[in-house]
């Protein structure tokens, strides 16, 4: 325990520790600045966009369809279009009066009617199976079968209907919890934490692990501590594990505590949002090692813009094709616990590797260079080939949880725990044979 306390305090008191905390703060400020910039640039309403669209540019199109349907005596379509505009007006009016729950209710109705109107006959049963319960709850005055599927030439594909169903379910979850909609650029503590986990923490963990622990044992050689330990009844495996635990705890506290404190400042400067905010995931996280997820890079290459469901970046095409039948929503609180658990194990694995490399070299500069090369190759390969089983891919917590990568939580934890076992086994075996007398 004395060795643990000594090494833990030494890790926290290193000159580089203050610089790393400063780096995390600097990157956090950059994330907040980016959020604030894009939030100020986006002028359209992001909470009930469909309703505003119905009363804006889309209204001319809707009125044209209504006039044609009236001429063709398609009274079913005329009624649907009239209700579409009526509930859109109710949604916008409620929103502008600050009655957000009522606005969300009417906007959900607009979404359901709009999807029903442009749903092809072929996809009618798919749509009904996914929205009938929501329809009956929010629109009991109109029986679902009163509106017949439209015969309009312009109709949604199966994937478009599925995308609409996912959005309706997401907005319904918000409505039920009485939570306002946020996206990736909304200014609040929840979006800030999400963006830090998504964009900053995977790489910052690698950097902090390397710079805190690269000299954990190589410095001990220089200070003569290993020589003293070798003359005492102290197992070398226990020495290694103690060094790993002390450095790991210091690293995890530096990263997590700094990030959470930053989120408090962001919340105070903008808004403290509910931790019950729903986050997209899928229900195959714990029953399979990998899935066919969403290819966000390909989606961006096709559309040249990013799509979001709440704060989560998605590919509507892949979401419909690969994940639709398994889509689920968890609270941001649960998402945060899952992400922290993944980072916890991920950080521990990287620390075992870093401390092991430190034990190989008595020259800490050599240890640092080797660790930089290992982490650079691993992280870059995980960026360009995220679907390959690579321990550095396991740091992509948001992408794993939201289905934007082919690994599940079960697969990720399995890889990480196997990696930890192998790393500790190799490290302790090596130290038993190595001369550490300095």
N, C-alpha and C positions, 0 to 999 in steps of 0.2 A: 504493500500500500504506500510506503514511503517513496518508492521509485515512481509509482503512478502519480502521486501528488507532485513530485519534483518535475516529472516530464510534462504533466498537464500545465503547471504554472510556467514552465520554460517555454512551452508552445505559445501560450497567451502573451508572454512578455517579450517575444522576439520582436525586433524592430520592424520586420516585414509585416507583422500582424496589423499594426496601425495603418500601414499603406494599403493592405488588402481591404480593411474596413472602409477606408477612404475610396477605394476603387468600387466597391459595392454601392456605396452611397452615390458616387458619380454616375454609375450606370443606371441606378434607380432614378436619379433626377432626369437622365436622358429619356428613360421610358415614360416618365410622367410628362415631360416636355413634348414628346411625340404624341402622346394621348391628347394632350391639351390642344396641340396644333391641329390635328385632324378633327377633333371634336368641334373646333371653331370653324373649320372649313366646310363641314357637312351641314347644309342648310335645310335639307328635307326632313320631315318628321320620321324618326326611326322606330317609334313605338307603335303607331297605327298607320303605317305607310299605305296599305291597300285602301283604307277608307279615304285618306287624303287624295290618293290617286283617282278614286272614283269620282271625286268632286272637282278634280283638276283636269289634266290632259286626257285621262281615260274616259271622261264623261261624254265627250263628243263621240267617241267610238261606241260607247254603250247606247247613246241616244240613236245613233245610226242603225245599230242592230235592232233596237226596239221598234223603230219606224218600219224596218223591213219585216220584222216578225208580225207587226200589226197588219201590214198589207197582206201577208200570207196567212193571216188569221191563226197564228200560233199563239193562242192566248196564254198557254202555259209559260212560254218564254217571256211574254210581255209581263206577266205577274212576277216572274223571277227577277226581271230587270228592274221593275218598279220597287220591289222589296230591297234589291241591291242598293239602290240609291237612297231609299228611306233609312236603312240601317247605317249606311255610310254617313248620312247627315246626322243621325243620332250619335254616332261614335265621335265625330269631329266636334259637335256641339258639347258633348259631355267632357271631352278632353280639354277643350278651351275653357270650360268652367271649373276645371280642376277635379272633376269626378272621374278619376282614372279607372276605377274598377268597372263602372258602367261603360266607359269608353272601350275598355278591353272586351267586354261582353259583346257589344255591338260590332266591334271589329272582327271578333271571332265569327259572328253570324255572317258578316260580309264575306269573309274568307270561305266559309262553308258554301254559301249560295253561289259565289263566283266559281268555285271549283266544280260544284254540281252543274252549273250552267255550261261549262266548257269541257265537262267529262264525257268521253265517248261512251257509247252504249257498251262496248267491250269491257270498260273499266268500271262500270256502274256498281257491281257487287263489291269490288275492291274498295271503292270509296265508301260505300254504305257500311261495310264491316268496320271501317276505321273511325267513322265520325258519327254513327247513329246515336251512340250514348250521349255524346256531347250535344248533338242536335236536340235530342229529347229533353235534355236538362236546360239548355239555354233558349230554346225556341219551342216550348210545349204548345203554344197557340197555333202552330202550323205543323200538321202531320208531315213526316218526312216524305211519304209517298204522294203527297199532294203535288209536289214538284216532280215532274217526269224528266228523265234525262233528255238533254237538248239534242236536236238534230242539226245543230249548226255545223257548217263545214269546218270551221276552225275549232279544233278540239285538242285537249291535253293528251299527251302520250302517257303510257303507264308510269314511266319514271317521273313525269311532271305531277301526276296525281299523287304518287307516293311522297314526293317532296312537299306537296301542299299538305298532305296528311301529317307529316312530321312537324311542320310549322304550326299547324292547328293544335296538335297535341302539346307542343311546347308552350304556345300562348295560353292554352287552357290551364296548364300547370301554373303559369304565372297568375292567371285570373283566380284560380282556386286559393293560392297562397297570398293573394293581394299584394303582389310584388311588381314593381315597375320593370319594364324591359330595359336591359342594358346590352350594349354591343362592345366590341373590342376597343373602342375609343371613348367610351363613356368615362367621365371623370369620377371615380370612386375607389374605395379601398379594395373592393372585390376584383374589379378589372385590373387594378395595378398588381395585385398579388398574382393573378392569373398570368399576366404578361411577364412578370418576373420569372415565374416558374417555367413559362414557355420559352422565353427568349434569352434569359440571363443565367439562371441558376445552373443549367447543365454544363456550360463552359466555365462558369466561375468556380464551381466545385472542383473541376479538374485543376484549375490554376491554384486555388487555395491549398488543395491536397499536396501538390508538388512543392509549393514554396514554403509551406509550414513543416512538412515531414521529410523533405529530401535530405536533411542533415541530422535527422533524429538519432541515428546510430553512428554515422560517420563522424559527427562531432564528439560522440562518446569515446571513440578511439583517441581523438586528439586530447580530450580532457582526462584520459586514463581511467574513466569510469568502468569500461568493459574489463579492464585488467583487474580491478578490484572485485568486480562481480564474479569473474572466472575463478577467483580464489575462495569464494564463499559457496555454501551449499544452496545455490540458487539455480534452478534449471534454466538452461538457455531458451527452451521453448516458452517458459513462463516470462522470461525477460523480453522476448520478442512480442508475445501477446500483450504484455503490459505496455510496451512502447506503442503498439498499434492502438490499443484502447485509449491511452492518454491523448495521443495525437488526433485520433478520430473524434473524440468528444470535444476537443478544442476547436477543430475544424467545423464540426456540425453546429456548434454554438455560434461561432463567428458568422457563418452564412445565414442560418435561420433567424437568429435573434436580430441581426442587423436588418434583414429583410422585413421582419414583422414590425420592428420599430419604424422603419421607413413607411410601411403601410398605414401606421397610425398618423403620421404626419400628413400623408396623402389624404386620408379620410378627414382629418381636421381641416385641411385646405380646400377640400371639395365636398365629399359626401361619404358617410358611412352607409354602405348598402347592406342589405340582408344576406346573411350567410346561407339562407334557405334558397337562394337563387338556383334554379335548375341548370345543370350542366349535362351536355350530351355524353352518353356512354352506350354500352351495349351489354346484353346479359350473358355474353359468352366469356366474360373475363376470368371465370374460375373453373370452367369445364373443358377448356382446350388450351393448347400451348400457343397456337397462332391462328390468325384469321386472314381473310382477304379484306383489307381495310380500304381507306380512302387515299387516293394518290393526289395530294394537294398540289404538287408541282405540275402534274399533267393538267389538272383542272385550271391552274393559273395560266399555263401555256395556251390553253384553248380559249379562255374567256378574257385573258389579260387583266383580270381583276379578281380580287379575293371575295369569297362569300362567307358569311358568318351566320350562325344560329346562336344568338346571345353573344358571349365573348369567344365562342369556339369557332375557329376557322374550319370550313367544311368543303367538300366537293358534293354538290347536290346529285350529280350523276352517279358517283360511286356510293353515296349514302343510299340512294334508291336501289341500286343494283346489288350491293354487297351486304348492307347492314339493316335494310328496312325492317325485315321480320324480327330483328333482335334489338331494335332501338329501345333505349331506356334513358331515364333522366335521374340523376342523383343530385342532392343538394351540394352547393359549393362547399359546405362544411365537410361532407363526406369525401368530396373530391380532394380537398386540402389534406385530409388525413391519409388518403391513398397516396397522394403525391409525396408527402413527407415520409411516409413509410418506404416508398420506393427510393427516395433520395437517401434515406437513412442507410439502407442496405448497400446502395450504389456507392456512397461515400466510404462506407466501411471496406468494401472490396478494393477501391482505389487506394485507400490508406494501407491495406495489407501489402499491396504491390509496391507502393512508394517506400515503406519502411524496409521491405526486403531489399530493394535496390540500394537503399542507404546502407544496409549491412554488408553489401558486397564490396563497396568502395570505401577505402579510408580517406580518399580525396573527395570532399563533398561537391566540388565543381564537376567532377566526372559523374557523380550520382545525379546531379541536377541536369546535366546534358542528356544522359540516358533517359531520364524521366520525361524531359521535354519531348524527345523524339518519340517515345512510346505513346504519350498522350496526344501529340500532334497527329501521328499516323492513325491512331484509334479514333480520334474525334473527327478528323477529316473524312475518313472512310465511312463513319456512321452518318455523316451529313450527305454524302453522295450516294451511299448504298444503305439506306435506313432499314431495309427489309432483311439484310443479312444478319445472322446471329453474331452480334458484336457487343461486348460488354458496354461499350461507350454508347450504343444505341439505347441502352436501358436507362440512360439519364433523361430521355425524352418523355418525361412523365405525362405531360398534357397529351401528347400524340398517342401514347399507349392507352391512356384512360378513355380518350375520345374516339378511338378507332381510326386514327390517322396514320397508323403504322401497323404492320402485320403481327406484332407481338401482343399478347394479352398480359394481364397482370400475373396470371399463373405462369406463363412462359417466361416473363421477365424475372420474377422472383426465383424461379427454378434455375435459370442461367446464372443469376447473381450468387445464389447460395452454392451452386456447384463451383463457381469461380472462387468464392471465398475458401471453400474446403481445399481446393487444389492449391491455391496460393499459400495458405497456412501450412499445408502438408509439405510443399516444396521448401518454404522458408525455414521451417523448424528443422527439417532434415539437413538443409544446408548449414544452418548455424551449429548443429551438433558436431559437424565435421570441421568447421572453420576455426582457425586460430584467431581468437578475439582478444588475445592478451595485449594487443597494441604494439 
